[in-house]
C-alpha cells in the first residue's frame, strides 16, 4: 500500500463515526483534519530551524508556539464529538491570538507582517460555509487590530507607532476579506442547494418511473444506486454498491455487462444489454436462486475534475421476457401442429383416395353391362373388394372421429367388469388373417387364471386392436408379434412386442402426438393416418393408465400398457392423455421359452 493511501486510511479512521453516513459531511471532516495536521507538521518541522536562527526562545515565542498548537486540540475535539463548527472557532481563535502575540512581542520588526495574517481569519470559516463562523473570524480579526491600534494610541505596552499604523491600515483589508468570504459562502450554498434540488428531482423521477438508476465507474463498480432497488430487487442499496452489483449478475452474463460498460465509457452512444440479475430470495422459497431479466441502458457520464463514469438505467423486463418466450413456444408449437396436419392430410388423402378409387372403379364395372364379367365368381370378387374398401374407409373415419372426441373431452368411458384373456383372443383373431397374409407369427401369452378388470371393454378392445395391428403391419415376413398380459399389484400390464423394423431414437419423443408418423421407416410403404397410437394414448389416459415404449431400429418394438384393475376412480378425474415413457433400446427378449410355466401360450399361424 502506498504512503498516500495509508495516510488517507489513517485520516478516515479519525473521522467521527456519525459523519460517515453523509458523503459530503465526511469529506468536510476529512479536509479539516488533513489540513490541520499538515499545518501542525509544518510548525513542528520549522521549530528546529527557528531555534538555529534565533537561539533560545523568549517568553512571547513560547506563547505564540502554544497558540499554534491549539488546532491539535481542535482535531481531537472534532474526532471525538463531531463538533466541526466549534473546532473551526478554536482555529480562528488560534490564528488571531498568534498574530497578536507575534505583533505585540516583536514590535516594529515583525509586527506589521504578523498583522497581515489577520486577513485569513474570515476564511477559516469558509470551509464550513457557515456565515456565522465567517463573521466571527472577521469580527475577531477586526477587534484584535482595533484593540492593538487603541493600545498604541493610548501609549499602553510601549507599542511602536509603526505597529499602530499597520493595525489601522489592516482593518479595511479585514472587512474586504470578510465580505469576499461571505460572498463565496453564499455562492457555494446556492450551488449546493441547486445540486440537492436536482438530486431530489432525479430521485422522484426514478421512483416515479419505477426503474433503477445507477452510476458506475469504468470497471463496473457502482458508486450510487437509487433507493428503489429494495422494492425492485429486494436488495438494500449497500448490497449493490462497489462490486456487489457485478456479483449479483448471472455468471454467463458478466462478460456482456463488462463489455457494455466499457463501450459506454468510450463513446457517446447509449448501449443496451439484457442481463440476468440475482434478486433476493423470497422468504417462502428456498433452493435455487431467483434471477430477474434486467434491461440495462448505459451512457457515458461526464464529471468535472473526475474520471468519466457511466450512468445506467435498469428496467425489470422479466414479464416481457417470459411473454416473449411464451409467444416463441406457441409459435413453434403452432408450426409443429401445422406441419403435423399437413402430414396428416397427405396421409389421409392417400388412405381415402385409394379405397374410394377402388369402390368407384369396381362399382362402375359392375354397373356397366359391357364391363361386367359373366363369371359369378369374378363378380363376387369385385363386390368383396368394394366391401373391404368401404370397411377401410369406415375405419379411417372412425379413427379420426375418436381422436376428435378424445381431444375435445367428449369421449365417455363406461366401466364394466370383464375378463381380459377372451378380449385378447378376440382381437388376435380379428387380425389373424392379416398376420397370416404377411407370414407373421402371432403369439398370445397370459396366466391360466387372470383377475377380472373393471374398465371400458370397447375402449380396451380398440387399444388392443390398434397396438396389435401396428405391430403386425411393421413386422416383416417370418417375424413374430407377442401379446401378453400379467397382473402387477393393483394393475394389469399388457405388452405387445414385435420383431419388426423398430423406431429410431430421434422419433421416440414424439410418439403419440396426433398426426405424427415416425420417419422414413414408416413412410408411404405402410398404410395409416398416424392417429392409432394417439387414440391409444387418449383411451389409456381415460382409464388412468400409462404407456411405455422400448424400441431399437431393426430389432423391434415393445409397447407396454399399464391399466388399473378398477378404473372407476379415474373416470371422474380430469381427462388427459396418458404419459408415454420411451426407451431407445430393447430390454425384453420375446421368445416363447422366456414365458414361465404358469402362463398358457397359444400360437396362431
C-alpha positions as CSV (number, residue, x, y, z in Angstrom):
1,X,0.0,0.0,0.0
2,X,1.4,3.5,-0.9
3,X,2.2,6.1,1.7
4,X,-0.6,8.4,0.4
5,X,-3.2,5.6,0.7
6,X,-2.0,4.7,4.2
7,X,-2.3,8.4,5.3
8,X,-5.8,8.6,3.8
9,X,-6.9,5.5,5.7
10,X,-5.5,6.9,9.0
11,X,-7.3,10.3,8.4
12,X,-10.5,8.4,7.7
13,X,-10.1,6.5,10.9
14,X,-10.0,9.8,12.8
15,X,-13.4,10.9,11.4
16,X,-16.3,11.0,13.8
17,X,-18.5,7.9,13.1
18,X,-21.6,10.0,12.9
19,X,-20.2,11.9,10.0
20,X,-19.5,8.8,7.9
21,X,-23.1,8.3,6.8
22,X,-23.1,11.5,4.7
23,X,-20.6,11.7,1.9
24,X,-20.4,15.5,2.0
25,X,-20.1,15.7,5.8
26,X,-17.4,13.0,5.7
27,X,-15.4,15.0,3.1
28,X,-15.6,18.2,5.2
29,X,-14.3,16.4,8.4
30,X,-11.5,14.7,6.4
31,X,-10.5,18.0,4.9
32,X,-10.4,19.8,8.3
33,X,-8.3,17.0,9.9
34,X,-6.0,16.8,6.9
35,X,-5.1,20.5,6.6
36,X,-4.8,21.0,10.3
37,X,-2.4,18.0,10.6
38,X,-0.3,19.4,7.8
39,X,-0.2,22.8,9.4
40,X,0.9,21.2,12.7
41,X,3.6,19.1,10.9
42,X,4.8,22.3,9.2
43,X,5.1,24.2,12.5
44,X,6.9,21.3,14.2
45,X,9.2,21.0,11.2
46,X,10.1,24.7,11.2
47,X,10.8,24.7,15.0
48,X,14.4,23.4,14.7
49,X,15.1,26.0,12.0
50,X,13.8,28.8,14.3
51,X,16.0,27.6,17.1
52,X,19.0,27.5,14.9
53,X,18.5,31.1,13.7
54,X,17.2,32.8,16.9
55,X,18.6,30.7,19.6
56,X,16.9,30.3,23.0
57,X,13.2,31.4,22.6
58,X,11.9,34.2,24.8
59,X,8.6,34.3,26.6
60,X,6.4,35.5,23.7
61,X,7.9,32.9,21.4
62,X,6.7,30.2,23.7
63,X,3.2,31.8,24.0
64,X,3.0,32.0,20.2
65,X,4.0,28.4,19.8
66,X,1.4,27.3,22.3
67,X,-1.3,29.2,20.3
68,X,-0.1,27.5,17.1
69,X,-0.5,24.1,18.7
70,X,-4.1,24.8,19.7
71,X,-5.6,23.4,16.5
72,X,-4.3,20.0,17.7
73,X,-6.9,20.1,20.4
74,X,-9.5,21.1,17.8
75,X,-8.6,17.9,15.8
76,X,-9.2,15.8,19.0
77,X,-12.4,17.6,19.6
78,X,-13.9,17.1,16.1
79,X,-12.7,13.4,16.1
80,X,-14.4,12.6,19.4
81,X,-17.5,14.7,19.3
82,X,-18.0,15.6,15.6
83,X,-18.5,19.4,16.6
84,X,-16.8,20.8,13.5
85,X,-18.1,24.4,14.0
86,X,-16.6,24.6,17.5
87,X,-13.3,23.2,16.2
88,X,-13.2,25.8,13.5
89,X,-13.9,28.5,16.0
90,X,-10.9,27.3,18.1
91,X,-8.8,27.5,15.0
92,X,-9.9,31.1,14.4
93,X,-9.0,31.9,18.0
94,X,-5.6,30.3,17.5
95,X,-4.9,32.3,14.3
96,X,-5.9,35.7,15.8
97,X,-4.1,35.1,19.2
98,X,-0.9,34.0,17.4
99,X,-0.9,37.2,15.2
100,X,-1.5,39.4,18.3
101,X,1.2,37.7,20.3
102,X,3.8,38.0,17.5
103,X,2.8,41.6,16.7
104,X,3.0,42.7,20.4
105,X,6.1,40.7,21.1
106,X,8.3,41.7,18.1
107,X,7.2,45.3,17.9
108,X,8.0,47.1,14.7
109,X,10.3,44.3,13.4
110,X,7.8,41.5,12.5
111,X,4.6,43.1,13.9
112,X,3.2,44.6,10.6
113,X,3.8,41.3,8.9
114,X,2.1,39.3,11.6
115,X,-0.9,41.6,11.5
116,X,-1.3,40.9,7.8
117,X,-2.2,37.2,8.7
118,X,-5.4,38.5,10.4
119,X,-6.9,38.8,6.9
120,X,-7.0,35.0,6.8
121,X,-9.3,34.8,9.9
122,X,-12.6,35.2,7.9
123,X,-11.5,32.4,5.5
124,X,-11.2,29.9,8.4
125,X,-15.0,29.5,8.4
126,X,-15.3,29.4,4.6
127,X,-14.7,25.6,4.5
128,X,-17.9,25.0,6.6
129,X,-19.9,27.6,4.5
130,X,-21.1,28.9,7.9
131,X,-21.7,32.7,7.6
132,X,-21.7,32.9,11.4
133,X,-18.2,31.5,11.6
134,X,-17.0,33.8,8.8
135,X,-18.5,36.7,10.6
136,X,-16.9,35.5,13.9
137,X,-13.5,35.3,12.1
138,X,-13.8,38.8,10.6
139,X,-15.0,40.3,13.9
140,X,-12.3,38.7,15.9
141,X,-9.6,39.9,13.5
142,X,-11.1,43.4,13.3
143,X,-11.3,43.7,17.1
144,X,-7.8,42.4,17.5
145,X,-6.5,45.1,15.0
146,X,-8.6,47.8,16.5
147,X,-7.6,46.9,20.1
148,X,-3.9,47.0,19.1
149,X,-4.3,50.4,17.4
150,X,-6.1,51.7,20.5
151,X,-3.4,50.4,22.8
152,X,-0.8,52.1,20.6
153,X,-2.5,55.5,20.6
154,X,-3.0,55.2,24.4
155,X,0.6,54.5,25.0
156,X,0.0,51.1,26.5
157,X,2.6,48.4,26.5
158,X,5.0,50.7,24.7
159,X,3.8,49.8,21.2
160,X,5.6,51.4,18.3
161,X,3.8,53.9,16.1
162,X,4.5,51.8,13.0
163,X,2.6,48.9,14.6
164,X,-0.3,51.2,15.4
165,X,-0.4,52.5,11.9
166,X,-0.3,49.0,10.5
167,X,-3.2,47.9,12.7
168,X,-5.3,50.8,11.4
169,X,-4.4,50.0,7.8
170,X,-5.3,46.3,8.1
171,X,-8.9,47.0,9.2
172,X,-10.2,47.7,5.6
173,X,-8.4,44.6,4.4
174,X,-10.2,42.5,7.1
175,X,-13.6,44.0,6.2
176,X,-12.9,43.3,2.5
177,X,-11.8,39.7,3.2
178,X,-14.9,39.1,5.3
179,X,-17.1,40.4,2.5
180,X,-15.3,38.2,-0.1
181,X,-15.6,35.1,2.2
182,X,-19.3,35.8,2.8
183,X,-20.0,36.1,-0.9
184,X,-18.1,32.9,-1.7
185,X,-20.0,31.1,1.0
186,X,-23.4,32.3,-0.3
187,X,-22.5,31.2,-3.9
188,X,-21.4,27.8,-2.6
189,X,-24.6,27.5,-0.6
190,X,-26.7,28.3,-3.6
191,X,-24.8,25.8,-5.7
192,X,-25.2,23.1,-3.1
193,X,-28.9,23.9,-2.8
194,X,-29.3,23.6,-6.6
195,X,-27.4,20.3,-6.5
196,X,-29.6,19.0,-3.7
197,X,-32.7,20.1,-5.7
198,X,-31.5,18.3,-8.8
199,X,-30.8,15.1,-6.8
200,X,-34.3,15.2,-5.2
201,X,-35.8,15.6,-8.7
202,X,-33.8,12.8,-10.1
203,X,-34.8,10.6,-7.1
204,X,-38.5,11.5,-7.5
205,X,-38.3,10.9,-11.3
206,X,-36.5,7.5,-10.8
207,X,-39.1,6.4,-8.2
208,X,-42.0,7.5,-10.4
209,X,-40.6,5.6,-13.4
210,X,-40.0,2.5,-11.3
211,X,-36.6,2.0,-12.9
212,X,-33.3,1.7,-11.1
213,X,-30.8,4.5,-11.6
214,X,-27.1,3.7,-11.0
215,X,-23.8,5.5,-11.6
216,X,-20.8,3.2,-12.3
217,X,-17.1,3.6,-12.9
218,X,-15.3,2.1,-16.0
219,X,-14.7,-1.2,-14.2
220,X,-18.3,-1.8,-13.4
221,X,-18.2,-0.7,-9.8
222,X,-21.3,1.1,-8.5
223,X,-20.8,4.5,-7.0
224,X,-24.5,5.3,-6.5
225,X,-27.7,3.3,-6.8
226,X,-31.3,4.7,-6.2
227,X,-33.1,3.6,-3.1
228,X,-36.0,1.9,-5.1
229,X,-33.7,-1.1,-5.6
230,X,-35.2,-2.6,-2.5
231,X,-38.7,-2.6,-4.0
232,X,-37.4,-3.8,-7.4
233,X,-34.9,-6.4,-6.3
234,X,-35.4,-6.9,-2.6
235,X,-31.8,-5.7,-2.0
236,X,-30.6,-2.8,0.0
237,X,-28.6,-0.2,-1.9
238,X,-25.4,-1.0,0.1
239,X,-25.5,-4.6,-1.3
240,X,-25.2,-3.4,-4.9
241,X,-22.5,-0.7,-4.3
242,X,-18.9,-1.4,-5.3
243,X,-18.5,-4.9,-6.7
244,X,-21.9,-6.0,-5.2
245,X,-23.8,-5.3,-8.4
246,X,-21.3,-7.3,-10.5
247,X,-21.5,-10.3,-8.1
248,X,-25.3,-10.4,-8.4
249,X,-25.2,-10.7,-12.2
250,X,-25.5,-14.2,-13.7
251,X,-22.0,-15.7,-14.4
252,X,-22.9,-16.2,-18.1
253,X,-23.9,-12.6,-18.5
254,X,-20.9,-10.9,-16.8
255,X,-18.8,-10.6,-19.9
256,X,-21.6,-8.9,-21.7
257,X,-22.1,-6.5,-18.8
258,X,-18.4,-5.5,-18.6
259,X,-18.3,-5.0,-22.4
260,X,-21.4,-2.8,-22.3
261,X,-19.9,-0.6,-19.5
262,X,-16.5,-0.3,-21.4
263,X,-18.3,0.6,-24.7
264,X,-20.5,3.1,-23.0
265,X,-17.5,4.8,-21.3
266,X,-15.7,5.2,-24.6
267,X,-18.4,6.5,-26.9
268,X,-21.4,8.9,-26.9
269,X,-24.0,6.2,-27.9
270,X,-26.4,4.6,-25.5
271,X,-25.5,0.9,-25.0
272,X,-28.4,-1.5,-24.3
273,X,-27.9,-5.0,-23.0
274,X,-30.2,-7.6,-21.3
275,X,-28.8,-9.4,-18.2
276,X,-30.0,-11.8,-15.6
277,X,-29.7,-10.3,-12.1
278,X,-29.9,-12.4,-8.9
279,X,-32.7,-10.9,-6.7
280,X,-33.3,-11.5,-3.0
281,X,-34.6,-15.0,-2.2
282,X,-38.3,-14.8,-1.2
283,X,-39.0,-15.9,2.4
284,X,-41.3,-18.7,1.3
285,X,-38.9,-20.1,-1.2
286,X,-35.6,-21.9,-0.9
287,X,-33.2,-23.7,-3.1
288,X,-32.1,-22.3,-6.5
289,X,-31.5,-18.6,-6.7
290,X,-34.1,-16.2,-8.3
291,X,-32.9,-14.3,-11.4
292,X,-34.7,-11.4,-13.0
293,X,-34.2,-10.3,-16.6
294,X,-32.9,-6.7,-16.5
295,X,-32.6,-4.3,-19.4
296,X,-29.5,-2.1,-18.8
297,X,-29.2,1.2,-20.8
298,X,-25.8,2.7,-20.2
299,X,-24.3,6.1,-21.4
300,X,-21.1,8.0,-20.6
301,X,-21.4,10.4,-17.7
302,X,-19.0,13.3,-17.7
303,X,-17.9,14.6,-14.3
304,X,-15.9,17.8,-13.9
305,X,-12.5,17.2,-12.4
306,X,-13.1,13.4,-12.1
307,X,-12.7,10.4,-14.3
308,X,-15.7,9.9,-16.6
309,X,-18.2,7.3,-15.4
310,X,-21.3,5.6,-16.7
311,X,-24.9,6.4,-15.9
312,X,-27.2,3.5,-16.2
313,X,-31.0,2.9,-16.1
314,X,-32.1,-0.7,-15.2
315,X,-35.6,-1.9,-16.0
316,X,-37.2,-5.2,-15.0
317,X,-38.2,-6.9,-18.2
318,X,-38.8,-10.4,-16.7
319,X,-42.5,-10.5,-17.5
320,X,-41.8,-9.2,-21.1
321,X,-39.1,-11.9,-21.5
322,X,-41.5,-14.6,-20.3
323,X,-44.2,-13.4,-22.6
324,X,-41.7,-13.4,-25.5
325,X,-40.6,-16.9,-24.6
326,X,-44.3,-18.0,-24.4
327,X,-45.0,-16.5,-27.8
328,X,-42.0,-18.2,-29.2
329,X,-43.1,-21.5,-27.7
330,X,-46.6,-21.0,-29.0
331,X,-45.3,-20.2,-32.5
332,X,-43.1,-23.3,-32.5
333,X,-46.0,-25.4,-31.3
334,X,-48.2,-23.9,-34.0
335,X,-45.6,-24.6,-36.7
336,X,-45.4,-28.2,-35.4
337,X,-49.1,-28.6,-35.4
338,X,-49.4,-27.1,-38.9
339,X,-46.6,-29.5,-40.2
340,X,-48.3,-32.4,-38.5
341,X,-51.7,-31.5,-40.1
342,X,-50.0,-31.2,-43.5
343,X,-48.5,-34.6,-42.9
344,X,-51.9,-35.9,-41.8
345,X,-53.7,-34.5,-44.8
346,X,-51.1,-36.1,-47.1
347,X,-51.5,-39.4,-45.4
348,X,-55.3,-39.4,-45.0
349,X,-55.7,-38.3,-48.7
350,X,-53.9,-41.5,-49.6
351,X,-55.9,-43.6,-47.2
352,X,-59.2,-42.2,-48.5
353,X,-58.4,-41.8,-52.2
354,X,-57.1,-45.4,-52.7
355,X,-60.2,-47.3,-51.4
356,X,-62.5,-44.7,-53.0
357,X,-60.9,-45.2,-56.4
358,X,-61.4,-49.0,-55.9
359,X,-65.0,-48.6,-54.9
360,X,-65.8,-46.2,-57.8
361,X,-63.9,-48.3,-60.3
362,X,-65.3,-51.7,-59.5
363,X,-68.8,-50.2,-58.9
364,X,-68.7,-48.8,-62.5
365,X,-67.6,-52.2,-63.8
366,X,-70.5,-54.0,-62.1
367,X,-72.9,-51.3,-63.2
368,X,-71.9,-51.4,-66.8
369,X,-73.3,-54.4,-68.7
370,X,-70.4,-54.2,-71.2
371,X,-67.8,-54.3,-68.4
372,X,-69.5,-56.7,-66.0
373,X,-67.8,-60.1,-66.1
374,X,-70.0,-63.0,-66.8
375,X,-68.3,-65.2,-64.3
376,X,-70.3,-65.0,-61.0
377,X,-67.1,-65.7,-59.0
378,X,-65.4,-62.7,-60.5
379,X,-68.5,-60.5,-59.7
380,X,-68.3,-61.7,-56.1
381,X,-64.6,-60.9,-56.0
382,X,-65.3,-57.3,-57.2
383,X,-68.1,-57.0,-54.6
384,X,-65.7,-58.2,-51.9
385,X,-63.1,-55.6,-52.9
386,X,-65.8,-52.9,-52.7
387,X,-66.8,-54.2,-49.2
388,X,-63.2,-54.2,-47.9
389,X,-62.6,-50.7,-49.3
390,X,-65.7,-49.4,-47.6
391,X,-64.7,-51.0,-44.3
392,X,-61.2,-49.4,-44.6
393,X,-62.9,-46.0,-45.2
394,X,-65.1,-46.6,-42.2
395,X,-62.1,-47.5,-40.0
396,X,-60.3,-44.3,-41.1
397,X,-63.3,-42.1,-40.4
398,X,-63.9,-43.8,-37.1
399,X,-60.3,-43.2,-36.0
400,X,-60.5,-39.5,-36.9
401,X,-63.8,-39.1,-35.0
402,X,-62.4,-40.9,-32.0
403,X,-59.4,-38.7,-32.0
404,X,-61.6,-35.6,-32.2
405,X,-63.7,-36.8,-29.3
406,X,-60.6,-37.5,-27.2
407,X,-59.1,-34.1,-27.8
408,X,-62.4,-32.3,-27.1
409,X,-63.0,-34.3,-23.9
410,X,-66.4,-35.7,-25.1
411,X,-65.3,-39.4,-25.2
412,X,-67.0,-41.1,-22.3
413,X,-66.0,-44.5,-20.9
414,X,-68.5,-46.9,-19.4
415,X,-66.7,-49.1,-16.8
416,X,-67.8,-52.7,-16.5
417,X,-66.3,-56.0,-15.3
418,X,-64.8,-58.3,-17.9
419,X,-62.1,-60.8,-18.5
420,X,-59.0,-59.8,-20.5
421,X,-58.0,-63.2,-22.0
422,X,-61.1,-63.6,-24.1
423,X,-60.7,-60.0,-25.3
424,X,-57.1,-60.6,-26.3
425,X,-58.2,-63.8,-28.2
426,X,-60.9,-61.8,-30.0
427,X,-58.5,-59.1,-31.1
428,X,-55.9,-61.5,-32.2
429,X,-58.5,-63.4,-34.2
430,X,-59.5,-60.2,-35.9
431,X,-56.0,-59.5,-37.2
432,X,-55.1,-63.2,-37.6
433,X,-55.8,-63.2,-41.4
434,X,-53.7,-60.1,-41.9
435,X,-50.8,-61.7,-39.9
436,X,-51.2,-64.9,-42.0
437,X,-51.0,-63.0,-45.2
438,X,-47.8,-61.3,-44.1
439,X,-46.3,-64.6,-42.7
440,X,-46.2,-63.1,-39.2
441,X,-46.4,-65.4,-36.2
442,X,-49.0,-64.2,-33.7
443,X,-48.4,-65.4,-30.1
444,X,-50.7,-64.9,-27.1
445,X,-49.4,-65.4,-23.6
446,X,-51.2,-64.8,-20.3
447,X,-51.8,-66.7,-17.0
448,X,-54.3,-69.5,-16.9
449,X,-56.2,-67.5,-14.3
450,X,-56.4,-63.8,-14.6
451,X,-58.4,-61.5,-12.4
452,X,-61.3,-59.5,-13.9
453,X,-60.7,-55.9,-14.8
454,X,-63.2,-53.1,-14.4
455,X,-62.9,-50.8,-17.4
456,X,-64.5,-49.8,-20.7
457,X,-64.4,-53.0,-22.7
458,X,-65.0,-51.3,-26.0
459,X,-62.1,-48.9,-25.4
460,X,-59.8,-51.7,-24.3
461,X,-60.7,-53.6,-27.4
462,X,-59.7,-50.6,-29.5
463,X,-56.4,-50.3,-27.6
464,X,-55.5,-53.9,-28.3
465,X,-56.6,-53.8,-32.0
466,X,-54.6,-50.6,-32.7
467,X,-51.4,-52.0,-31.0
468,X,-51.6,-55.5,-32.5
469,X,-52.5,-54.1,-36.0
470,X,-49.5,-51.7,-35.8
471,X,-47.2,-54.5,-34.6
472,X,-48.3,-56.8,-37.5
473,X,-48.1,-54.0,-40.0
474,X,-44.5,-53.1,-39.2
475,X,-43.2,-56.7,-38.8
476,X,-41.6,-58.3,-41.9
477,X,-42.3,-61.9,-43.0
478,X,-41.2,-64.7,-40.6
479,X,-41.4,-62.2,-37.8
480,X,-43.3,-62.6,-34.5
481,X,-45.8,-60.5,-32.6
482,X,-46.4,-61.4,-28.9
483,X,-49.4,-60.2,-26.9
484,X,-49.0,-60.8,-23.2
485,X,-50.9,-59.9,-20.0
486,X,-50.0,-60.3,-16.3
487,X,-51.0,-58.7,-13.1
488,X,-48.8,-56.3,-11.2
489,X,-50.3,-55.4,-7.8
490,X,-53.5,-53.3,-8.5
491,X,-52.5,-53.0,-12.1
492,X,-52.7,-55.1,-15.3
493,X,-49.7,-55.0,-17.6
494,X,-50.4,-55.6,-21.2
495,X,-47.5,-55.9,-23.6
496,X,-47.5,-56.0,-27.4
497,X,-44.0,-56.9,-28.6
498,X,-42.8,-57.4,-32.2
499,X,-39.6,-58.3,-34.0
500,X,-40.2,-55.6,-36.6
501,X,-38.4,-52.7,-38.1
502,X,-38.2,-50.7,-34.8
503,X,-38.2,-46.9,-34.3
504,X,-35.3,-44.5,-34.4
505,X,-34.4,-42.8,-31.1
506,X,-34.9,-39.3,-32.6
507,X,-38.6,-40.1,-33.2
508,X,-39.4,-41.7,-29.8
509,X,-40.1,-38.4,-28.0
510,X,-42.9,-37.5,-30.4
511,X,-44.7,-40.9,-30.4
512,X,-48.3,-40.5,-29.5
513,X,-48.6,-36.9,-30.9
514,X,-51.6,-36.5,-33.2
515,X,-50.8,-37.0,-36.9
516,X,-47.2,-37.9,-36.2
517,X,-45.6,-40.9,-38.1
518,X,-42.1,-41.9,-37.4
519,X,-39.5,-41.1,-40.0
520,X,-38.8,-42.8,-43.3
521,X,-39.3,-46.3,-41.9
522,X,-43.0,-45.5,-41.5
523,X,-43.4,-43.7,-44.8
524,X,-45.9,-44.5,-47.5
525,X,-44.7,-48.1,-47.8
526,X,-47.2,-48.6,-44.9
527,X,-50.8,-47.6,-44.6
528,X,-52.1,-45.4,-41.7
529,X,-53.0,-41.9,-40.7
530,X,-50.6,-41.6,-37.7
531,X,-53.5,-41.5,-35.2
532,X,-53.5,-45.0,-33.9
533,X,-51.1,-44.5,-31.0
534,X,-52.7,-41.1,-30.3
535,X,-56.0,-42.8,-29.8
536,X,-54.4,-45.5,-27.6
537,X,-52.8,-42.7,-25.5
538,X,-56.1,-40.9,-25.0
539,X,-58.0,-44.1,-24.1
540,X,-55.3,-45.3,-21.7
541,X,-55.4,-41.8,-20.1
542,X,-59.1,-42.0,-19.6
543,X,-58.5,-45.2,-17.6
544,X,-55.8,-43.6,-15.5
545,X,-53.0,-45.8,-17.0
546,X,-49.6,-45.2,-18.5
547,X,-47.7,-46.3,-21.6
548,X,-44.1,-47.4,-22.0
549,X,-42.3,-47.9,-25.4
550,X,-39.0,-49.7,-25.8
551,X,-37.5,-49.8,-29.3
552,X,-34.4,-50.2,-31.4
553,X,-34.2,-49.9,-35.2
554,X,-34.0,-53.4,-36.8
555,X,-34.8,-55.2,-33.5
556,X,-38.4,-54.5,-32.9
557,X,-40.7,-52.6,-30.5
558,X,-42.4,-53.4,-27.2
559,X,-45.4,-51.3,-26.2
560,X,-46.4,-51.7,-22.5
561,X,-49.9,-50.5,-21.4
562,X,-50.4,-50.3,-17.6
563,X,-54.1,-50.2,-16.7
564,X,-55.7,-50.1,-13.2
565,X,-57.8,-53.2,-12.3
566,X,-60.5,-50.8,-11.4
567,X,-60.7,-47.6,-13.4
568,X,-63.9,-46.2,-11.8
569,X,-61.9,-43.7,-9.6
570,X,-60.0,-42.5,-12.7
571,X,-63.2,-42.0,-14.7
572,X,-64.3,-39.0,-12.5
573,X,-60.9,-37.2,-12.6
574,X,-59.9,-34.5,-15.2
575,X,-59.4,-36.1,-18.6
576,X,-55.9,-36.1,-20.0
577,X,-53.8,-38.2,-22.3
578,X,-51.6,-40.9,-20.7
579,X,-47.9,-40.2,-20.4
580,X,-45.5,-42.2,-22.6
581,X,-42.1,-43.3,-21.2
582,X,-39.7,-44.2,-24.1
583,X,-36.5,-46.1,-24.0
584,X,-34.3,-46.2,-27.1
585,X,-33.3,-49.9,-26.7
586,X,-34.9,-53.3,-26.1
587,X,-34.9,-54.7,-22.5
588,X,-37.2,-57.7,-23.2
589,X,-36.4,-60.8,-25.3
590,X,-39.7,-62.0,-26.6
591,X,-39.1,-65.8,-27.1
592,X,-41.6,-68.4,-26.1
593,X,-39.0,-70.0,-23.7
594,X,-39.0,-66.8,-21.7
595,X,-42.6,-67.2,-20.5
596,X,-43.0,-69.1,-17.2
597,X,-44.8,-72.3,-16.9
598,X,-47.6,-70.5,-15.0
599,X,-48.6,-69.0,-18.3
600,X,-50.6,-70.5,-21.1
601,X,-49.1,-69.9,-24.5
602,X,-51.2,-70.1,-27.7
603,X,-50.0,-69.8,-31.2
604,X,-51.7,-68.5,-34.2
605,X,-50.3,-69.0,-37.7
